[in-house]
Amino acid sequence: METARKNSGVIFFGSPDFAIPSLKALIASEYRPDLVVTQPDRPAGRGKKPAPTLIRRVAEEEGLPVEIMESFKTEGAFDALESLDPTYLVVVAFGIIFPGRALRMASRANINVHASLLPAYRGASPINAAIVNGERYTGVTTMEMAEELDAGPIYLQRRTPIDPMENAGELSARLSAAGAELLLATLRGLDGGTVTLREQPKEGVSHAPRLRKRDGYIDWDGAAATVHNHIRGMNPWPGSFTYHKGNYLRILLSEESSEGGGVELPGTALRADREGLVISCGTGAVRITRIQASGRKPLGVEEFLNGYSIESGDKLGREDVR
């Protein structure tokens, strides 16, 4: 006869793929959530048909109860949550601010997994910001949530280097796995009395607001390193892009180049042949190695140039981007 599983006292909040390793780690541990809360279905894919969040899919596959929440302001939003009398609220990339009433529900802690070394890069896009700003290191933090965004005291942190060629998607995958490990260490440390809180330093506070599509536009006036960091920091979302003769081009991979730059106008193609696509920047130049035209699949530059004409001296970019 199978013994009924004891409630863990954990309510998990999450929506995108970054939260999946944390949810799976909890499911496989003594902290299997009693409830998973996620955001409503959103339009996805070319047909823009409503699709459930990835977290909802995982939760339902594992037989976990799921609550859909768009806002704590929705009538009845607290009913199911408060009825569970939770010990812990665990939040990973949920995307909704928790009001004071929500923060008072858990009897022990409200743990948030954040993808930066707080107090650096509070906000919705810390991974992108770290890469765009050329940081050599970043990490993950578990913190006690507060009503001020990402400003609560810290439980644990884990530091990791950023590879100079790593993009935001690749770094996100690494940090999501590290965050799952740190979450379990935090919960077990709290239960064992070995983890305590410390306030965030007042120095070093920075912010990483939610990105918009237009943030991916490449400013060729920057130094080559800045342009390269922007390209990898915007991949996969919102995607770094430029224009050539009015045509939208998404730039997927780049590297700094030793081929001139700084004399020609920024955005000028210094080379456009099977040896590569090299673009002048404000200082130095970058070599584009993977690119995608609107409505076409991503291609290496040599294959791309077989079907799309860019010539040396052509100018990339436009002034009227919105």
C-alpha positions in Angstrom: 0.0 0.0 0.0 1.4 3.4 -1.1 1.8 5.9 1.7 0.4 9.4 0.9 3.1 11.9 0.3 3.4 14.6 3.0 2.9 18.2 1.9 6.1 20.1 1.4 4.8 23.5 2.3 6.2 24.9 -0.9 4.3 27.0 -3.5 6.3 27.6 -6.7 5.9 30.6 -8.9 7.5 30.7 -12.4 6.8 30.9 -16.1 9.6 30.8 -18.7 12.3 28.2 -19.4 14.7 29.7 -16.9 12.5 28.5 -14.1 12.3 24.8 -15.3 15.5 23.5 -13.7 14.4 24.9 -10.4 11.0 23.3 -10.6 12.4 20.0 -11.6 15.0 20.1 -8.8 12.1 20.7 -6.3 10.0 17.9 -7.8 12.9 15.4 -7.4 13.6 16.5 -3.8 11.8 16.7 -0.4 10.4 20.1 -1.5 8.0 18.8 -4.2 5.6 21.8 -4.6 2.1 21.6 -3.3 1.1 24.1 -6.0 2.6 25.6 -9.1 1.5 29.2 -10.1 2.2 30.5 -13.5 1.1 33.2 -15.9 -1.8 32.8 -18.5 -1.3 31.3 -21.9 0.3 33.7 -24.4 0.4 33.9 -28.2 3.3 31.9 -29.5 4.7 30.7 -32.8 3.9 31.9 -36.3 0.2 31.5 -35.9 0.3 33.4 -32.6 -2.1 30.8 -31.0 -2.3 31.0 -27.2 0.1 28.5 -25.6 0.7 27.5 -22.0 3.9 28.5 -20.2 6.7 26.0 -20.2 6.3 25.8 -16.4 2.7 24.8 -16.7 3.5 22.0 -19.2 6.2 20.6 -16.8 3.9 20.8 -13.8 1.0 19.1 -15.5 3.3 16.4 -16.8 4.4 15.8 -13.2 0.8 15.7 -11.9 1.2 18.9 -9.9 -1.8 21.2 -9.4 -1.5 24.5 -11.3 -3.0 27.9 -10.6 -3.0 30.5 -13.4 -2.4 34.1 -12.2 -2.0 37.3 -14.2 -2.0 39.6 -11.2 -2.4 39.6 -7.5 -5.1 42.3 -8.1 -7.4 39.7 -9.7 -10.4 38.9 -7.5 -9.7 35.7 -5.5 -6.0 35.6 -6.3 -5.0 34.9 -2.7 -7.7 32.3 -1.9 -6.0 29.1 -3.1 -2.6 30.3 -2.0 -3.5 31.2 1.6 -5.6 28.0 2.0 -2.4 26.0 1.7 -0.8 27.8 4.6 2.7 27.6 2.9 6.0 27.4 4.6 7.9 28.7 1.6 7.1 30.7 -1.5 9.7 30.0 -4.2 9.8 32.4 -7.1 11.9 32.0 -10.3 11.3 34.4 -13.2 7.6 34.8 -12.5 7.4 38.4 -13.8 4.8 39.7 -11.3 5.5 42.0 -8.3 4.5 40.5 -4.9 2.5 42.9 -2.7 2.9 42.9 1.1 -0.1 40.5 1.6 1.6 37.9 -0.6 4.9 38.2 1.2 3.1 37.5 4.5 1.6 34.2 3.4 4.7 32.0 4.0 5.5 31.1 7.6 9.3 30.8 7.0 10.6 32.4 3.8 9.9 33.9 0.4 12.8 32.8 -1.7 13.6 34.4 -5.1 16.2 33.0 -7.5 17.8 35.9 -9.4 20.3 35.7 -12.3 22.9 38.2 -11.1 25.2 38.9 -8.2 23.0 41.3 -6.4 22.9 44.3 -5.9 24.1 44.4 -9.5 21.5 44.2 -12.2 18.2 44.3 -10.3 15.3 43.9 -12.8 14.0 41.7 -15.6 17.1 41.3 -17.9 20.2 40.8 -15.7 21.7 38.2 -18.0 21.5 40.4 -21.1 22.8 43.4 -19.2 25.8 41.6 -17.8 26.9 40.6 -21.3 26.1 43.9 -23.0 28.1 45.7 -20.4 31.1 43.4 -20.9 31.1 41.9 -17.5 33.7 39.1 -17.0 31.7 37.5 -14.1 28.1 37.2 -13.1 26.2 34.6 -11.0 23.0 33.7 -9.2 21.5 34.9 -6.0 18.9 33.5 -3.6 17.2 36.3 -1.7 14.3 37.0 0.6 11.7 39.0 -1.4 10.8 42.5 -0.5 8.2 44.9 -2.0 11.0 46.9 -3.6 12.2 45.0 -6.7 15.1 42.6 -6.1 16.2 44.6 -3.1 15.7 42.0 -0.3 18.4 40.5 1.8 20.6 37.7 0.4 20.7 34.1 1.4 23.4 32.6 -0.9 25.3 33.5 -4.1 27.3 31.6 -6.6 29.8 33.3 -9.0 30.7 32.2 -12.5 32.8 33.6 -15.4 31.3 34.8 -18.6 33.0 33.5 -21.8 33.8 36.3 -24.3 31.8 34.4 -27.0 28.9 33.3 -24.8 25.5 34.7 -25.7 22.6 35.4 -23.4 20.8 32.2 -24.2 23.8 30.1 -23.4 24.6 32.0 -20.2 20.9 31.7 -19.2 21.0 27.9 -19.5 24.1 27.7 -17.2 22.7 30.1 -14.7 19.3 28.4 -14.6 21.0 25.1 -13.7 23.2 26.9 -11.1 20.1 28.6 -9.7 18.3 25.3 -9.2 21.3 23.9 -7.2 21.5 27.1 -5.1 17.7 27.0 -4.4 18.0 23.5 -2.9 21.0 24.6 -0.9 19.1 27.5 0.4 16.0 25.5 1.5 18.1 22.8 3.1 20.2 25.4 4.8 17.2 27.2 6.2 15.8 24.0 7.5 19.1 23.0 9.0 19.9 26.4 10.5 23.1 26.9 8.4 21.8 29.7 6.1 21.2 33.2 7.4 20.3 36.5 5.7 22.6 39.4 5.0 21.5 42.8 3.7 22.5 43.8 0.2 25.4 46.3 0.0 24.3 49.8 -0.6 27.1 50.3 -3.1 27.1 48.7 -6.6 23.4 48.9 -7.2 22.5 48.7 -10.9 19.3 48.0 -12.8 18.4 45.9 -15.9 14.9 46.9 -17.0 12.7 44.7 -19.3 14.0 44.7 -22.8 12.0 45.9 -25.8 12.3 44.8 -29.4 13.9 48.1 -30.4 16.7 47.5 -27.8 18.2 45.0 -30.3 19.1 47.7 -32.8 22.9 47.8 -33.3 24.6 51.2 -32.8 27.7 50.9 -35.1 29.1 54.1 -33.6 30.3 52.1 -30.5 33.7 50.4 -30.1 34.0 47.0 -31.7 34.0 45.3 -28.3 30.8 47.2 -27.4 29.1 46.1 -30.6 30.2 42.5 -30.2 28.9 42.4 -26.6 25.5 43.9 -27.7 25.1 41.2 -30.4 25.7 38.3 -28.0 23.8 40.0 -25.2 20.7 40.4 -27.3 20.7 36.8 -28.6 18.2 35.1 -28.6 15.8 37.9 -27.3 15.2 40.6 -28.5 17.7 39.8 -31.2 20.4 42.2 -32.5 19.5 43.7 -35.8 20.5 46.3 -38.4 19.3 47.3 -41.9 20.9 47.1 -45.3 19.2 49.2 -48.1 16.0 49.1 -46.0 16.1 45.3 -45.5 16.0 43.9 -41.9 19.1 41.8 -41.0 19.4 39.9 -37.8 23.0 39.5 -36.6 23.4 36.2 -34.7 27.2 35.8 -34.2 30.2 38.0 -34.3 33.7 38.5 -33.2 36.1 41.4 -33.0 38.2 41.9 -36.2 41.7 43.2 -36.7 40.7 44.5 -40.2 40.8 48.3 -39.8 37.8 50.3 -38.7 37.7 53.8 -37.3 38.5 55.5 -40.7 35.4 54.5 -42.6 32.0 55.6 -41.4 30.6 53.2 -38.7 28.4 50.6 -40.2 30.4 50.4 -43.4 31.2 47.0 -44.9 34.9 46.7 -45.1 34.8 43.2 -46.5 31.9 41.2 -47.9 33.2 38.0 -49.5 33.8 34.3 -48.7 36.5 35.5 -46.3 33.9 37.1 -44.2 31.6 40.1 -43.6 33.6 42.8 -41.7 31.8 45.9 -40.5 33.5 49.2 -39.3 32.6 50.4 -35.9 33.3 53.7 -34.1 36.6 52.2 -33.0 37.8 48.9 -34.6 35.6 46.5 -36.6 33.6 43.3 -36.1 33.4 40.2 -38.2 29.9 38.8 -38.7 29.9 35.0 -38.8 26.1 34.2 -38.7 23.3 36.3 -40.0 19.6 36.0 -40.9 17.5 38.1 -43.4 13.8 38.7 -42.8 11.8 35.6 -43.7 14.9 33.4 -44.2 16.7 30.9 -42.1 19.9 31.7 -40.2 23.0 31.1 -42.2 26.8 31.3 -42.0 28.0 34.4 -43.8 29.5 32.6 -46.8 26.3 30.8 -47.5 24.3 34.0 -46.8 26.3 36.0 -49.3 25.6 33.5 -52.0 22.0 34.6 -52.0 22.1 38.1 -50.7 24.2 40.9 -52.1 26.3 43.1 -49.7 29.3 44.8 -51.3 32.4 46.4 -49.7 31.5 50.1 -49.0 27.8 49.4 -48.4 26.4 51.0 -45.3 24.4 49.2 -42.6 21.9 50.8 -40.2 19.3 53.4 -40.5 18.3 56.5 -38.5 14.6 56.1 -38.3 14.4 52.9 -36.2 11.6 53.0 -33.6 
